Amino acid sequence: MHRLIEKGLMFGSLVRVDSPILVERYNRALKHLIGRETDLDVFHIDISGYSPEIGDAFGDDLYLNNRGVNRQFILLTTEQADAPLLNAKFSTSRSILKQFIEENRAELFALTARDAVAGEMVNSVYVADSPARLFDIRKVSIEADTTSGTVAAAAKLGQLIDRFKTEQDAWHDDVLIAEMIGMAKQTGDVVRNPVNLRQMSFGQDNFWTDHFGGIYVFRGVEHPAAIVSGNKAKVGALPIAHVFDFGERSAIAKFLNLNDLVEPIMDARGVDAAAILHQKMDFIVMAVAASMNEDLTGASRRDLRRLGRQYAHLLPEAWKGLLELVRWAEDDGPWPKITSEHPAYFYTLRAKPHADADLVNMLLAEMTPLDIRQLFICHKEVFYRAYAKWPHEKQAYVVDFLDREYQVDKAGTRNALFGHEAPMDEPSGASQPDLITRVGPWGAVAPRRS
């Protein structure tokens, strides 16, 4: 994973913690949450406060996410809002944390000036010991406070102030006054500078989970279903109307269309559909050439066309289907019959601009893994796992392409591909060679545990 880290495509935009004061605050919060501390004096953290270096030192990449269900978090600065979320077990976790930080930015800025804020994303499920248990997750709430209990103390101080203002003879209650003065030393002036955090809850109707090999849950649509990345027989019965796996292509296509979740790229407005399809075809040629140990260093589109001719007999049906579609678009060729069972079908779709567009694009990306750009943008967890198994030639090409063609204009690329701002792309930032040294090429991003 060295190449990805060096180019800022992995572990990018993490927040560096190197101040003794911040390290001490982090350890205090860590002790408060899990009863452990770290000996490291320099490390990096994501939006939740998870550090890959600390995870590597602990031998536990879920040290803030016990059993992968109720994620805990440590906030040292509001700058964490722009960091990625590593080891995501649910697709909604980062957006929930980001919204919590943004909605409480002023309060968190004041609180983190003196202490760390520790908290938990709470739901009613503590152990996901079966796939069906995941469907008990209906709502996620945020509970947070400083390690010294400033928010709770401020709430109590507010109640005492109300008593002081409303109770008769409160001016003569020396005990009440002394208690208010003592608590004010801890919280400050809560009248002029409130330190309460908004109580926030988030519905969990539609989401992806990494548990049990990956499951997409769609409950908040007209025709609910769950889509399993692996074999649905191994998942067992689920409390939802329909369960599909990736082998049931026609059923998934019907589900997406019945709920009006996708549109053909060729029908999308304001995009160069033929150019998008050409790029997908190039990625497929690249994968075939890499499997034949071809050197793809600096490979241009012309080079890929040459390799496509050279290995034409090895190109899969997905490439051939996309070619027929391009011929129709550019050369007035006959309309190709690409049904949902055709390997090219899901390569021709994108999510419509609706509330669950990110989730649908995640699903499409996993179903079209040869489109390495969409896989990286929409589903980093699956991308990193796939990358680790690719041949050297493919790894080198993919890193060079993403660095050269995508990182220079991420917003423009997402708009061209998806037709709307796609927040699923987590920031990558500059390269961090010191992080490579500490974590190693794969480091704390170890094989996921369900």
Secondary structure, DSSP 8 states (H G I E B T S, - for coil): -HHHHHTTSSSTT-EEE--HHHHHHHHHHHHHHHS-----SSEEE-TTS--HHHHHHHT-TTTTSGGGTS-EEEES-GGGGGS--SS-SBTTHHHHHHHHHHHTHHHHHHHHTTS-EEEEEE-S-S---SGGGGGG--EEEEEEEETT-HHHHHHHHHHHHHHHHHSTTGGG-HHHHHHHHHHHHHH--TTTS-------EEE-SEEEE-GGG-EEEE-SSSS-EEEESS-HHHH---SSS-EEETT-HHHHHHHHHHTT-EEEGGG-TTS-HHHHHHHHHHHHHHHHHHHTT---TT--HHHHHHHHHHTGGG--HHHHHHHHHHHHHHH--------TTSTTGGGGEEE-SSTTHHHHHHHHHHH-TT-HHHHHHH-HHHHHHHHTTS-HHHHHHHHHHIIIIIGGGHHHHHHHHHSS--TTS----S--HHHHHHH-SSTT--S---
